Amino acid sequence: MTLFLWGVLPYLVLVLLVAGLLWRHRYDRFGWTTRSSQVYESKLLNIASPAFHYGILFVLVGHLVGLFVPESWTAALGVSEHAYHLFSLYGGTAAGVVTVAGIALLVYRRRTRAPVFRATTANDKLMYLVLVAAIVLGMAAKLAHSSGDGYDYRHSLAPWARSLFTLGPDTGAMAGVPVLYQVHAVIGMVLIALVPYTRLVHMFSAPVQYLFRPYVVYRSRDPKRLGPRPERRGWETTRR
């Protein structure tokens, strides 16, 4: 089981991720969207959506730093292990709370607004369930091992994560990892595998073309000349 979870499952997730992205791009380009429901309700969405997106962005950055920035690098910048632990604990928890609050508002909106609820699929419900489980388990693992300098995952989880890119997964590094961290890692991998098959796929749709498109020119109309535009000279209607 250890070999499967930490030596096979990560690569299986990668295959599902890449294959799903290629399939969606080839056969479901019009479905590559968040399926926005703003047309049905916008008041709650304007609060919930920024909370979720900013929260999940900080959660993602925190995971990338924690797993792929070695302790020697932060030490070289003058960041002590205790300071790193405090920032990870309070910053990560705050980001997780904001994210969960955003998701809670999104779910409440979907459940209480009939048009939005009718547009909710079983796929959406599964996505919300796995996403909430991953975030809540991450916060639970962090808070359950928060005494002192907390659990130093940069000596176990982080080396294992980096070893995956060398195609030599260090499964032994996961042997002493607390159960909550292990469950969080497994649920996180399940979430990554689901990304191409849910509305989360839009995270790979950065509007890079906006940087190169021509300017859109907007012209205001003279308020004194509201109503139908007057006919321009040379374009009069032909009368017979």
MDAnalysis code that builds the backbone (N, CA, C; Angstrom):
import MDAnalysis as mda
import numpy as np

u = mda.Universe.empty(720, n_residues=240, atom_resindex=np.repeat(np.arange(240), 3), trajectory=True)
u.add_TopologyAttr("name", ["N", "CA", "C"] * 240)
u.add_TopologyAttr("resid", np.arange(1, 241))
u.add_TopologyAttr("resname", ["MET", "THR", "LEU", "PHE", "LEU", "TRP", "GLY", "VAL", "LEU", "PRO", "TYR", "LEU", "VAL", "LEU", "VAL", "LEU", "LEU", "VAL", "ALA", "GLY", "LEU", "LEU", "TRP", "ARG", "HIS", "ARG", "TYR", "ASP", "ARG", "PHE", "GLY", "TRP", "THR", "THR", "ARG", "SER", "SER", "GLN", "VAL", "TYR", "GLU", "SER", "LYS", "LEU", "LEU", "ASN", "ILE", "ALA", "SER", "PRO", "ALA", "PHE", "HIS", "TYR", "GLY", "ILE", "LEU", "PHE", "VAL", "LEU", "VAL", "GLY", "HIS", "LEU", "VAL", "GLY", "LEU", "PHE", "VAL", "PRO", "GLU", "SER", "TRP", "THR", "ALA", "ALA", "LEU", "GLY", "VAL", "SER", "GLU", "HIS", "ALA", "TYR", "HIS", "LEU", "PHE", "SER", "LEU", "TYR", "GLY", "GLY", "THR", "ALA", "ALA", "GLY", "VAL", "VAL", "THR", "VAL", "ALA", "GLY", "ILE", "ALA", "LEU", "LEU", "VAL", "TYR", "ARG", "ARG", "ARG", "THR", "ARG", "ALA", "PRO", "VAL", "PHE", "ARG", "ALA", "THR", "THR", "ALA", "ASN", "ASP", "LYS", "LEU", "MET", "TYR", "LEU", "VAL", "LEU", "VAL", "ALA", "ALA", "ILE", "VAL", "LEU", "GLY", "MET", "ALA", "ALA", "LYS", "LEU", "ALA", "HIS", "SER", "SER", "GLY", "ASP", "GLY", "TYR", "ASP", "TYR", "ARG", "HIS", "SER", "LEU", "ALA", "PRO", "TRP", "ALA", "ARG", "SER", "LEU", "PHE", "THR", "LEU", "GLY", "PRO", "ASP", "THR", "GLY", "ALA", "MET", "ALA", "GLY", "VAL", "PRO", "VAL", "LEU", "TYR", "GLN", "VAL", "HIS", "ALA", "VAL", "ILE", "GLY", "MET", "VAL", "LEU", "ILE", "ALA", "LEU", "VAL", "PRO", "TYR", "THR", "ARG", "LEU", "VAL", "HIS", "MET", "PHE", "SER", "ALA", "PRO", "VAL", "GLN", "TYR", "LEU", "PHE", "ARG", "PRO", "TYR", "VAL", "VAL", "TYR", "ARG", "SER", "ARG", "ASP", "PRO", "LYS", "ARG", "LEU", "GLY", "PRO", "ARG", "PRO", "GLU", "ARG", "ARG", "GLY", "TRP", "GLU", "THR", "THR", "ARG", "ARG"])
u.atoms.positions = np.array([
    [0.824, -1.206, 0.000],
    [0.000, 0.000, 0.000],
    [0.864, 1.263, 0.000],
    [1.954, 1.249, 0.778],
    [2.854, 2.403, 0.826],
    [3.432, 2.707, -0.551],
    [3.848, 1.644, -1.250],
    [4.417, 1.821, -2.581],
    [3.381, 2.393, -3.535],
    [2.132, 1.922, -3.441],
    [1.095, 2.417, -4.336],
    [0.774, 3.879, -4.059],
    [0.579, 4.237, -2.771],
    [0.168, 5.598, -2.414],
    [1.220, 6.626, -2.767],
    [2.484, 6.321, -2.489],
    [3.524, 7.339, -2.625],
    [4.475, 7.094, -3.797],
    [4.342, 5.940, -4.475],
    [5.216, 5.664, -5.603],
    [4.497, 5.468, -6.926],
    [3.211, 5.103, -6.868],
    [2.433, 4.841, -8.084],
    [1.332, 5.881, -8.283],
    [0.573, 6.158, -7.220],
    [-0.556, 7.072, -7.314],
    [-0.183, 8.448, -7.864],
    [0.933, 9.054, -7.453],
    [1.275, 10.382, -8.006],
    [1.406, 10.378, -9.527],
    [1.985, 9.324, -10.100],
    [2.154, 9.260, -11.548],
    [0.836, 8.919, -12.239],
    [-0.015, 8.138, -11.568],
    [-1.346, 7.876, -12.094],
    [-2.155, 9.171, -12.160],
    [-2.012, 9.998, -11.129],
    [-2.677, 11.303, -11.109],
    [-2.161, 12.176, -12.244],
    [-0.867, 12.164, -12.473],
    [-0.287, 12.961, -13.556],
    [-0.828, 12.522, -14.906],
    [-0.946, 11.217, -15.117],
    [-1.487, 10.702, -16.373],
    [-2.931, 11.154, -16.559],
    [-3.740, 11.053, -15.494],
    [-5.135, 11.480, -15.573],
    [-5.240, 12.982, -15.833],
    [-4.340, 13.751, -15.227],
    [-4.345, 15.199, -15.420],
    [-4.027, 15.563, -16.862],
    [-2.930, 15.044, -17.374],
    [-2.506, 15.382, -18.734],
    [-3.496, 14.844, -19.757],
    [-3.925, 13.596, -19.588],
    [-4.866, 12.999, -20.528],
    [-6.189, 13.761, -20.526],
    [-6.644, 14.156, -19.333],
    [-7.894, 14.896, -19.237],
    [-7.803, 16.253, -19.910],
    [-6.693, 16.947, -19.714],
    [-6.517, 18.254, -20.345],
    [-6.476, 18.131, -21.871],
    [-5.776, 17.121, -22.368],
    [-5.705, 16.918, -23.813],
    [-7.070, 16.550, -24.380],
    [-7.808, 15.711, -23.669],
    [-9.132, 15.301, -24.132],
    [-10.095, 16.483, -24.160],
    [-10.088, 17.268, -23.075],
    [-10.985, 18.421, -23.034],
    [-10.652, 19.419, -24.144],
    [-9.358, 19.642, -24.367],
    [-8.947, 20.596, -25.394],
    [-9.311, 20.095, -26.786],
    [-9.273, 18.786, -26.975],
    [-9.545, 18.222, -28.312],
    [-11.037, 18.062, -28.573],
    [-11.784, 17.625, -27.583],
    [-13.181, 17.256, -27.825],
    [-14.205, 18.107, -27.080],
    [-13.777, 18.963, -26.156],
    [-14.757, 19.699, -25.352],
    [-14.295, 21.136, -25.119],
    [-13.882, 21.805, -26.174],
    [-13.389, 23.170, -26.016],
    [-14.482, 24.114, -25.530],
    [-15.710, 23.886, -25.995],
    [-16.790, 24.756, -25.564],
    [-17.198, 24.476, -24.122],
    [-16.813, 23.329, -23.595],
    [-17.095, 23.018, -22.195],
    [-15.978, 23.430, -21.263],
    [-14.880, 23.956, -21.854],
    [-13.720, 24.397, -21.062],
    [-14.060, 25.755, -20.461],
    [-14.862, 25.744, -19.431],
    [-15.377, 26.982, -18.862],
    [-15.844, 26.741, -17.434],
    [-16.060, 27.817, -16.713],
    [-16.590, 27.701, -15.354],
    [-18.104, 27.542, -15.358],
    [-18.718, 27.652, -16.543],
    [-20.180, 27.637, -16.644],
    [-20.761, 28.679, -15.685],
    [-20.359, 29.908, -15.896],
    [-20.746, 30.994, -15.001],
    [-22.262, 31.089, -14.855],
    [-22.698, 31.323, -13.616],
    [-24.127, 31.486, -13.315],
    [-24.417, 32.908, -12.852],
    [-23.548, 33.842, -13.213],
    [-23.720, 35.224, -12.775],
    [-25.005, 35.839, -13.302],
    [-25.455, 35.354, -14.453],
    [-26.677, 35.896, -15.031],
    [-27.882, 35.611, -14.142],
    [-27.807, 34.551, -13.309],
    [-28.918, 34.198, -12.433],
    [-28.882, 34.952, -11.107],
    [-27.653, 35.213, -10.616],
    [-27.510, 35.897, -9.323],
    [-26.099, 36.441, -9.232],
    [-25.961, 37.703, -8.837],
    [-24.627, 38.309, -8.800],
    [-24.242, 38.889, -7.439],
    [-25.208, 39.179, -6.588],
    [-24.902, 39.840, -5.323],
    [-24.023, 38.970, -4.437],
    [-24.455, 37.735, -4.184],
    [-23.650, 36.821, -3.372],
    [-22.377, 36.411, -4.107],
    [-22.486, 36.250, -5.420],
    [-21.323, 35.829, -6.203],
    [-20.194, 36.837, -6.117],
    [-20.526, 38.126, -6.071],
    [-19.504, 39.168, -6.002],
    [-18.739, 39.137, -4.682],
    [-19.278, 38.479, -3.673],
    [-18.585, 38.317, -2.392],
    [-17.874, 36.974, -2.320],
    [-18.600, 35.927, -2.701],
    [-18.081, 34.571, -2.551],
    [-16.942, 34.262, -3.521],
    [-17.083, 34.697, -4.772],
    [-16.076, 34.357, -5.774],
    [-14.697, 34.952, -5.468],
    [-14.582, 36.255, -5.146],
    [-13.249, 36.781, -4.790],
    [-12.674, 36.111, -3.544],
    [-13.518, 35.843, -2.541],
    [-13.028, 35.188, -1.322],
    [-12.442, 33.825, -1.661],
    [-13.153, 33.061, -2.471],
    [-12.660, 31.728, -2.838],
    [-11.385, 31.813, -3.667],
    [-11.380, 32.654, -4.700],
    [-10.243, 32.688, -5.613],
    [-8.975, 33.242, -4.958],
    [-9.110, 34.310, -4.172],
    [-7.927, 34.839, -3.490],
    [-7.453, 33.870, -2.414],
    [-8.391, 33.252, -1.714],
    [-8.012, 32.291, -0.681],
    [-7.285, 31.098, -1.258],
    [-7.835, 30.511, -2.331],
    [-7.213, 29.325, -2.921],
    [-5.874, 29.660, -3.557],
    [-5.714, 30.894, -4.027],
    [-4.431, 31.307, -4.590],
    [-3.353, 31.306, -3.520],
    [-3.666, 31.861, -2.347],
    [-2.693, 31.860, -1.253],
    [-2.427, 30.449, -0.743],
    [-3.447, 29.607, -0.732],
    [-3.260, 28.209, -0.321],
    [-2.304, 27.517, -1.286],
    [-2.501, 27.733, -2.577],
    [-1.645, 27.113, -3.585],
    [-0.206, 27.597, -3.468],
    [-0.018, 28.902, -3.309],
    [1.337, 29.449, -3.165],
    [2.007, 28.892, -1.915],
    [1.253, 28.789, -0.825],
    [1.806, 28.230, 0.403],
    [2.272, 26.796, 0.233],
    [1.499, 25.994, -0.506],
    [1.900, 24.613, -0.743],
    [3.144, 24.535, -1.628],
    [3.196, 25.385, -2.644],
    [4.358, 25.376, -3.535],
    [5.633, 25.753, -2.783],
    [5.525, 26.768, -1.916],
    [6.691, 27.182, -1.128],
    [7.077, 26.094, -0.137],
    [6.096, 25.540, 0.554],
    [6.383, 24.530, 1.569],
    [6.980, 23.257, 1.016],
    [6.552, 22.853, -0.178],
    [7.003, 21.583, -0.732],
    [8.249, 21.710, -1.599],
    [8.411, 22.857, -2.265],
    [9.471, 22.930, -3.263],
    [10.544, 23.971, -2.975],
    [10.442, 24.674, -1.859],
    [11.506, 25.588, -1.444],
    [12.219, 24.965, -0.245],
    [13.442, 24.490, -0.422],
    [14.161, 23.825, 0.668],
    [14.383, 24.741, 1.870],
    [14.532, 24.133, 3.025],
    [14.763, 24.895, 4.254],
    [16.032, 25.727, 4.165],
    [17.032, 25.217, 3.448],
    [18.298, 25.952, 3.327],
    [18.096, 27.289, 2.609],
    [17.128, 27.345, 1.693],
    [16.881, 28.591, 0.973],
    [16.266, 29.643, 1.889],
    [15.266, 29.248, 2.671],
    [14.641, 30.216, 3.577],
    [15.611, 30.624, 4.680],
    [16.463, 29.688, 5.115],
    [17.461, 30.018, 6.136],
    [18.461, 31.038, 5.581],
    [18.820, 30.903, 4.302],
    [19.744, 31.847, 3.681],
    [19.147, 33.245, 3.600],
    [17.812, 33.324, 3.593],
    [17.135, 34.617, 3.567],
    [16.927, 35.173, 4.972],
    [17.406, 34.455, 5.983],
    [17.291, 34.925, 7.357],
    [15.985, 34.553, 8.042],
    [15.234, 33.633, 7.450],
    [13.958, 33.201, 8.038],
    [14.222, 31.982, 8.906],
    [14.031, 32.124, 10.211],
    [14.247, 31.012, 11.128],
    [13.139, 29.984, 10.989],
    [13.382, 28.780, 11.493],
    [12.376, 27.721, 11.418],
    [11.133, 28.091, 12.213],
    [11.326, 28.756, 13.360],
    [10.176, 29.162, 14.172],
    [9.342, 30.216, 13.450],
    [10.014, 31.173, 12.816],
    [9.287, 32.205, 12.076],
    [8.548, 31.593, 10.896],
    [9.182, 30.651, 10.212],
    [8.526, 29.978, 9.098],
    [7.299, 29.216, 9.586],
    [7.435, 28.546, 10.739],
    [6.317, 27.788, 11.294],
    [5.142, 28.701, 11.627],
    [5.429, 29.846, 12.251],
    [4.352, 30.768, 12.615],
    [3.657, 31.320, 11.375],
    [4.447, 31.689, 10.370],
    [3.854, 32.212, 9.142],
    [3.013, 31.142, 8.453],
    [3.534, 29.913, 8.432],
    [2.804, 28.814, 7.809],
    [1.519, 28.518, 8.565],
    [1.605, 28.548, 9.905],
    [0.437, 28.232, 10.729],
    [-0.652, 29.280, 10.586],
    [-0.308, 30.548, 10.845],
    [-1.324, 31.602, 10.841],
    [-1.712, 32.021, 9.422],
    [-0.726, 32.155, 8.557],
    [-1.035, 32.536, 7.186],
    [-1.809, 31.451, 6.457],
    [-1.365, 30.200, 6.622],
    [-2.052, 29.097, 5.961],
    [-3.458, 28.903, 6.485],
    [-3.616, 29.020, 7.811],
    [-4.948, 28.862, 8.395],
    [-5.881, 29.969, 7.938],
    [-5.381, 31.207, 7.911],
    [-6.210, 32.331, 7.464],
    [-6.645, 32.139, 6.017],
    [-5.709, 31.719, 5.150],
    [-6.046, 31.481, 3.748],
    [-7.065, 30.365, 3.618],
    [-6.900, 29.315, 4.439],
    [-7.849, 28.207, 4.406],
    [-9.235, 28.624, 4.857],
    [-9.301, 29.449, 5.898],
    [-10.597, 29.920, 6.405],
    [-11.305, 30.775, 5.357],
    [-10.555, 31.686, 4.717],
    [-11.149, 32.531, 3.677],
    [-11.659, 31.671, 2.516],
    [-10.874, 30.668, 2.128],
    [-11.283, 29.791, 1.034],
    [-12.542, 29.018, 1.378],
    [-12.568, 28.433, 2.568],
    [-13.737, 27.658, 2.986],
    [-14.965, 28.560, 3.108],
    [-14.767, 29.785, 3.614],
    [-15.885, 30.728, 3.707],
    [-16.426, 31.055, 2.317],
    [-15.519, 31.236, 1.359],
    [-15.952, 31.498, -0.012],
    [-16.723, 30.323, -0.591],
    [-16.224, 29.113, -0.346],
    [-16.922, 27.914, -0.837],
    [-18.287, 27.788, -0.167],
    [-18.354, 28.060, 1.146],
    [-19.628, 27.967, 1.866],
    [-20.661, 28.919, 1.279],
    [-20.227, 30.130, 0.944],
    [-21.148, 31.094, 0.325],
    [-21.575, 30.637, -1.071],
    [-20.632, 30.065, -1.818],
    [-20.969, 29.570, -3.151],
    [-21.982, 28.429, -3.076],
    [-21.774, 27.523, -2.114],
    [-22.708, 26.401, -1.939],
    [-24.073, 26.909, -1.477],
    [-24.060, 27.854, -0.535],
    [-25.325, 28.439, -0.051],
    [-26.078, 29.102, -1.204],
    [-25.328, 29.821, -2.034],
    [-25.944, 30.484, -3.185],
    [-26.549, 29.466, -4.132],
    [-25.846, 28.386, -4.384],
    [-26.360, 27.366, -5.291],
    [-27.590, 26.658, -4.710],
    [-27.617, 26.519, -3.408],
    [-28.732, 25.793, -2.794],
    [-29.975, 26.653, -2.623],
    [-29.803, 27.955, -2.471],
    [-30.943, 28.827, -2.173],
    [-31.445, 29.612, -3.371],
    [-30.709, 29.603, -4.468],
    [-31.148, 30.295, -5.681],
    [-31.546, 29.235, -6.705],
    [-32.842, 29.106, -6.937],
    [-33.364, 28.007, -7.756],
    [-32.700, 27.893, -9.123],
    [-32.542, 28.984, -9.893],
    [-31.911, 28.839, -11.216],
    [-30.474, 28.330, -11.122],
    [-29.742, 28.794, -10.103],
    [-28.361, 28.340, -9.931],
    [-28.335, 26.877, -9.523],
    [-29.264, 26.482, -8.659],
    [-29.319, 25.094, -8.194],
    [-29.632, 24.142, -9.349],
    [-30.515, 24.573, -10.243],
    [-30.851, 23.719, -11.385],
    [-29.677, 23.557, -12.341],
    [-28.765, 24.534, -12.318],
    [-27.589, 24.456, -13.188],
    [-26.441, 23.683, -12.542],
    [-26.635, 23.204, -11.302],
    [-25.595, 22.473, -10.584],
    [-25.659, 20.996, -10.941],
    [-24.528, 20.434, -11.323],
    [-24.468, 19.037, -11.737],
    [-23.882, 18.169, -10.626],
    [-23.993, 16.862, -10.787],
    [-23.381, 15.924, -9.842],
    [-21.867, 16.097, -9.843],
    [-21.320, 16.439, -10.993],
    [-19.897, 16.705, -11.122],
    [-19.488, 17.865, -10.219],
    [-20.312, 18.926, -10.186],
    [-20.029, 20.082, -9.338],
    [-20.038, 19.685, -7.861],
    [-21.010, 18.888, -7.470],
    [-21.124, 18.470, -6.067],
    [-19.910, 17.654, -5.642],
    [-19.457, 16.753, -6.507],
    [-18.261, 15.958, -6.205],
    [-17.047, 16.864, -6.074],
    [-16.929, 17.835, -6.976],
    [-15.797, 18.757, -6.950],
    [-15.764, 19.549, -5.647],
    [-16.924, 20.080, -5.227],
    [-16.985, 20.830, -3.974],
    [-16.618, 19.948, -2.784],
    [-17.108, 18.713, -2.786],
    [-16.843, 17.800, -1.667],
    [-15.353, 17.518, -1.521],
    [-14.697, 17.174, -2.628],
    [-13.265, 16.853, -2.576],
    [-12.444, 18.094, -2.246],
    [-12.829, 19.234, -2.804],
    [-12.101, 20.473, -2.551],
    [-12.174, 20.866, -1.080],
    [-13.369, 20.824, -0.513],
    [-13.530, 21.167, 0.908],
    [-12.775, 20.173, 1.785],
    [-12.852, 18.879, 1.440],
    [-12.154, 17.857, 2.232],
    [-10.650, 18.107, 2.236],
    [-10.092, 18.446, 1.078],
    [-8.651, 18.683, 0.989],
    [-8.234, 19.876, 1.843],
    [-8.995, 20.959, 1.786],
    [-8.633, 22.165, 2.529],
    [-8.823, 21.973, 4.033],
    [-9.946, 21.402, 4.418],
    [-10.234, 21.207, 5.841],
    [-9.242, 20.233, 6.463],
    [-8.907, 19.160, 5.763],
    [-7.935, 18.206, 6.293],
    [-6.555, 18.843, 6.419],
    [-6.208, 19.714, 5.481],
    [-4.932, 20.414, 5.576],
    [-4.867, 21.301, 6.804],
    [-5.949, 22.044, 7.064],
    [-5.985, 22.896, 8.255],
    [-5.994, 22.062, 9.524],
    [-6.736, 20.953, 9.506],
    [-6.793, 20.080, 10.676],
    [-5.420, 19.494, 10.986],
    [-4.708, 19.073, 9.950],
    [-3.369, 18.516, 10.151],
    [-2.426, 19.565, 10.724],
    [-2.527, 20.778, 10.221],
    [-1.645, 21.853, 10.687],
    [-1.944, 22.208, 12.135],
    [-3.216, 22.337, 12.469],
    [-3.599, 22.736, 13.822],
    [-3.360, 21.618, 14.819],
    [-3.498, 20.368, 14.385],
    [-3.298, 19.235, 15.293],
    [-1.836, 19.068, 15.682],
    [-0.935, 19.620, 14.892],
    [0.502, 19.516, 15.174],
    [1.124, 20.917, 15.206],
    [0.471, 21.817, 15.928],
    [0.907, 23.213, 15.946],
    [1.744, 23.589, 17.156],
    [1.876, 22.700, 18.120],
    [2.639, 23.045, 19.327],
    [4.124, 23.167, 18.995],
    [4.796, 24.074, 19.691],
    [6.219, 24.287, 19.453],
    [6.457, 24.798, 18.048],
    [7.346, 24.136, 17.331],
    [7.603, 24.473, 15.940],
    [6.750, 23.644, 14.989],
    [5.800, 22.877, 15.546],
    [4.895, 22.088, 14.722],
    [5.591, 20.922, 14.051],
    [4.854, 20.226, 13.202],
    [5.438, 19.104, 12.477],
    [6.238, 19.640, 11.290],
    [7.483, 19.231, 11.186],
    [8.372, 19.730, 10.138],
    [8.212, 18.863, 8.890],
    [7.225, 19.183, 8.080],
    [6.972, 18.413, 6.861],
    [8.031, 18.670, 5.792],
    [8.870, 19.672, 5.996],
    [9.911, 19.953, 5.005],
    [11.042, 18.938, 5.051],
    [10.992, 18.032, 6.044],
    [11.982, 16.955, 6.117],
    [11.385, 15.613, 5.728],
    [10.137, 15.594, 5.320],
    [9.490, 14.336, 4.944],
    [8.634, 14.504, 3.690],
    [7.531, 15.234, 3.811],
    [6.646, 15.447, 2.670],
    [7.348, 16.170, 1.524],
    [8.110, 17.205, 1.860],
    [8.765, 18.004, 0.822],
    [9.792, 17.197, 0.026],
    [10.711, 16.450, 0.699],
    [11.652, 15.633, -0.084],
    [10.946, 14.587, -0.948],
    [9.849, 14.013, -0.417],
    [9.091, 13.043, -1.221],
    [8.502, 13.721, -2.462],
    [7.910, 14.910, -2.295],
    [7.308, 15.608, -3.429],
    [8.357, 15.955, -4.478],
    [9.525, 16.416, -4.026],
    [10.576, 16.771, -4.992],
    [11.151, 15.540, -5.675],
    [11.167, 14.408, -4.971],
    [11.728, 13.193, -5.559],
    [10.876, 12.660, -6.701],
    [9.597, 13.041, -6.735],
    [8.726, 12.577, -7.814],
    [9.196, 13.087, -9.164],
    [9.839, 14.255, -9.194],
    [10.274, 14.855, -10.450],
    [11.563, 14.225, -10.963],
    [12.229, 13.460, -10.122],
    [13.429, 12.747, -10.556],
    [13.116, 11.312, -10.936],
    [11.819, 10.963, -10.921],
    [11.338, 9.612, -11.236],
    [11.912, 8.562, -10.296],
    [12.261, 8.999, -9.097],
    [12.730, 8.065, -8.072],
    [12.062, 8.400, -6.756],
    [10.745, 8.164, -6.636],
    [9.993, 8.579, -5.446],
    [10.557, 7.994, -4.159],
    [10.825, 8.873, -3.217],
    [11.367, 8.468, -1.913],
    [10.194, 8.086, -1.005],
    [9.670, 6.890, -1.211],
    [8.508, 6.452, -0.436],
    [8.831, 6.310, 1.044],
    [10.087, 6.051, 1.377],
    [10.475, 5.901, 2.770],
    [10.318, 7.185, 3.559],
    [10.374, 8.329, 2.881],
    [10.236, 9.611, 3.570],
    [8.842, 9.796, 4.151],
    [7.865, 9.048, 3.644],
    [6.488, 9.192, 4.104],
    [6.159, 8.253, 5.255],
    [7.119, 7.447, 5.672],
    [6.851, 6.425, 6.688],
    [6.397, 7.028, 8.013],
    [7.033, 8.106, 8.460],
    [6.697, 8.671, 9.763],
    [5.779, 9.871, 9.722],
    [5.191, 10.145, 8.563],
    [4.305, 11.306, 8.414],
    [2.998, 11.047, 9.158],
    [2.518, 12.008, 9.971],
    [1.243, 11.828, 10.679],
    [0.105, 11.480, 9.734],
    [-0.864, 10.735, 10.238],
    [-1.969, 10.238, 9.414],
    [-2.734, 11.376, 8.740],
    [-2.993, 12.456, 9.466],
    [-3.753, 13.565, 8.881],
    [-3.042, 14.162, 7.671],
    [-1.728, 14.276, 7.761],
    [-0.971, 14.788, 6.626],
    [-1.027, 13.809, 5.452],
    [-0.973, 12.510, 5.747],
    [-1.044, 11.517, 4.689],
    [-2.402, 11.543, 3.990],
    [-3.472, 11.618, 4.783],
    [-4.816, 11.670, 4.188],
    [-4.981, 12.948, 3.371],
    [-4.459, 14.053, 3.897],
    [-4.514, 15.325, 3.167],
    [-3.794, 15.207, 1.828],
    [-2.650, 14.544, 1.809],
    [-1.885, 14.380, 0.569],
    [-2.657, 13.525, -0.438],
    [-3.287, 12.467, 0.031],
    [-4.040, 11.586, -0.866],
    [-5.244, 12.326, -1.451],
    [-6.004, 13.030, -0.598],
    [-7.156, 13.786, -1.085],
    [-6.700, 14.880, -2.051],
    [-5.553, 15.492, -1.764],
    [-5.013, 16.504, -2.665],
    [-4.709, 15.935, -4.041],
    [-4.166, 14.724, -4.070],
    [-3.883, 14.097, -5.361],
    [-5.166, 13.759, -6.105],
    [-6.183, 13.305, -5.378],
    [-7.486, 13.035, -6.000],
    [-8.055, 14.311, -6.608],
    [-7.903, 15.425, -5.898],
    [-8.391, 16.713, -6.400],
    [-7.668, 17.102, -7.689],
    [-6.359, 16.913, -7.724],
    [-5.590, 17.233, -8.927],
    [-6.056, 16.385, -10.104],
    [-6.344, 15.096, -9.846],
    [-6.814, 14.214, -10.911],
    [-8.176, 14.632, -11.439],
    [-8.995, 15.259, -10.593],
    [-10.343, 15.667, -10.996],
    [-10.367, 16.981, -11.774],
    [-9.300, 17.760, -11.677],
    [-9.300, 19.105, -12.273],
    [-9.742, 19.129, -13.731],
    [-9.193, 18.288, -14.613],
    [-9.588, 18.406, -16.032],
    [-11.038, 18.024, -16.305],
    [-11.663, 17.308, -15.385],
    [-12.998, 16.780, -15.627],
    [-14.089, 17.585, -14.906],
    [-13.702, 18.712, -14.319],
    [-14.646, 19.563, -13.600],
    [-14.486, 21.000, -14.070],
    [-15.263, 21.892, -13.478],
    [-15.153, 23.308, -13.827],
    [-13.818, 23.899, -13.390],
    [-13.056, 23.189, -12.545],
    [-11.747, 23.675, -12.126],
    [-10.751, 23.738, -13.279],
    [-11.111, 23.147, -14.418],
    [-10.210, 23.160, -15.573],
    [-9.910, 24.586, -16.029],
    [-10.782, 25.532, -15.678],
    [-10.568, 26.904, -16.143],
    [-9.315, 27.529, -15.550],
    [-8.711, 26.895, -14.529],
    [-7.470, 27.421, -13.968],
    [-6.322, 27.353, -14.978],
    [-6.492, 26.543, -16.019],
    [-5.476, 26.450, -17.064],
    [-5.799, 27.352, -18.252],
    [-6.760, 28.239, -18.078],
    [-7.175, 29.114, -19.176],
    [-6.805, 30.556, -18.892],
    [-5.561, 30.801, -18.596],
    [-5.120, 32.177, -18.363],
    [-5.272, 32.978, -19.651],
    [-5.911, 34.148, -19.598],
    [-6.156, 34.933, -20.823],
    [-4.904, 35.653, -21.300],
    [-3.887, 34.872, -21.698],
    [-2.623, 35.461, -22.148],
    [-2.827, 36.316, -23.394],
    [-3.816, 35.934, -24.227],
    [-4.026, 36.684, -25.472],
    [-4.431, 38.117, -25.211],
    [-4.928, 38.410, -24.007],
    [-5.314, 39.783, -23.683],
    [-4.121, 40.733, -23.738],
    [-2.919, 40.185, -23.530],
    [-1.724, 41.025, -23.528],
    [-1.381, 41.509, -24.936],
    [-1.896, 40.823, -25.947],
    [-1.480, 41.111, -27.311],
    [-2.631, 41.559, -28.212],
    [-3.853, 41.561, -27.695],
    [-4.978, 41.953, -28.537],
    [-4.992, 43.478, -28.701],
    [-5.575, 43.979, -29.788],
    [-5.655, 45.438, -29.984],
    [-6.594, 46.067, -28.967],
    [-6.435, 47.362, -28.779],
    [-7.291, 48.075, -27.839],
    [-8.745, 48.049, -28.313],
    [-9.634, 47.979, -27.363],
    [-11.056, 48.080, -27.661],
    [-11.469, 49.530, -27.422],
    [-11.942, 50.186, -28.464],
    [-12.279, 51.601, -28.384],
    [-13.761, 51.743, -28.045],
    [-14.028, 52.476, -26.981],
    [-15.407, 52.745, -26.580],
    [-15.693, 54.223, -26.844],
    [-16.836, 54.498, -27.463],
    [-17.236, 55.883, -27.727],
    [-18.553, 56.148, -27.025],
    [-18.577, 57.207, -26.259],
    [-19.810, 57.572, -25.565],
    [-20.700, 58.368, -26.509],
    [-22.006, 58.281, -26.265],
    [-22.968, 59.023, -27.085],
    [-23.329, 60.330, -26.406],
    [-23.597, 61.324, -27.204],
    [-23.996, 62.629, -26.680],
    [-25.357, 62.490, -26.015],
    [-25.450, 62.774, -24.694],
    [-26.744, 62.619, -24.006],
    [-27.835, 63.492, -24.588],
    [-27.455, 64.544, -25.320],
    [-28.478, 65.409, -25.918],
    [-29.066, 64.791, -27.184],
    [-28.453, 63.712, -27.634],
    [-28.907, 63.117, -28.888],
    [-29.259, 61.652, -28.674],
    [-29.953, 61.378, -27.577],
    [-30.387, 60.018, -27.299],
    [-31.477, 59.617, -28.285],
    [-31.661, 58.334, -28.434],
    [-32.663, 57.847, -29.360],
    [-32.022, 57.390, -30.645],
    [-32.807, 57.183, -31.689],
    [-32.253, 56.706, -32.967],
    [-31.232, 57.686, -33.527],
    [-30.170, 57.153, -34.094],
    [-29.157, 58.014, -34.695],
    [-29.717, 58.733, -35.922],
    [-29.376, 59.989, -36.078],
    [-29.833, 60.692, -37.283],
    [-29.128, 60.134, -38.512],
    [-29.811, 60.162, -39.618],
    [-29.222, 59.651, -40.843],
    [-28.079, 60.564, -41.285],
    [-26.971, 59.945, -41.651],
    [-25.832, 60.716, -42.124],
    [-26.016, 61.080, -43.589],
    [-25.484, 62.210, -43.943],
    [-25.568, 62.677, -45.334],
    [-24.827, 61.686, -46.236],
    [-25.485, 61.356, -47.298],
    [-24.892, 60.385, -48.203],
    [-25.411, 58.979, -47.986],
    [-26.150, 58.805, -46.851],
    [-26.692, 57.486, -46.549],
    [-28.204, 57.549, -46.373],
    [-28.829, 58.548, -47.048],
    [-30.260, 58.689, -46.912],
    [-30.984, 57.482, -47.507],
    [-32.142, 57.196, -46.941],
    [-32.940, 56.082, -47.443],
    [-33.452, 56.402, -48.839],
    [-33.314, 55.468, -49.722],
    [-33.770, 55.666, -51.096],
    [-35.286, 55.532, -51.173],
    [-35.936, 56.507, -51.716],
    [-37.389, 56.450, -51.842],
    [-37.769, 56.244, -53.301],
    [-38.721, 55.398, -53.513],
    [-39.174, 55.114, -54.861],
    [-40.595, 55.602, -55.076],
])
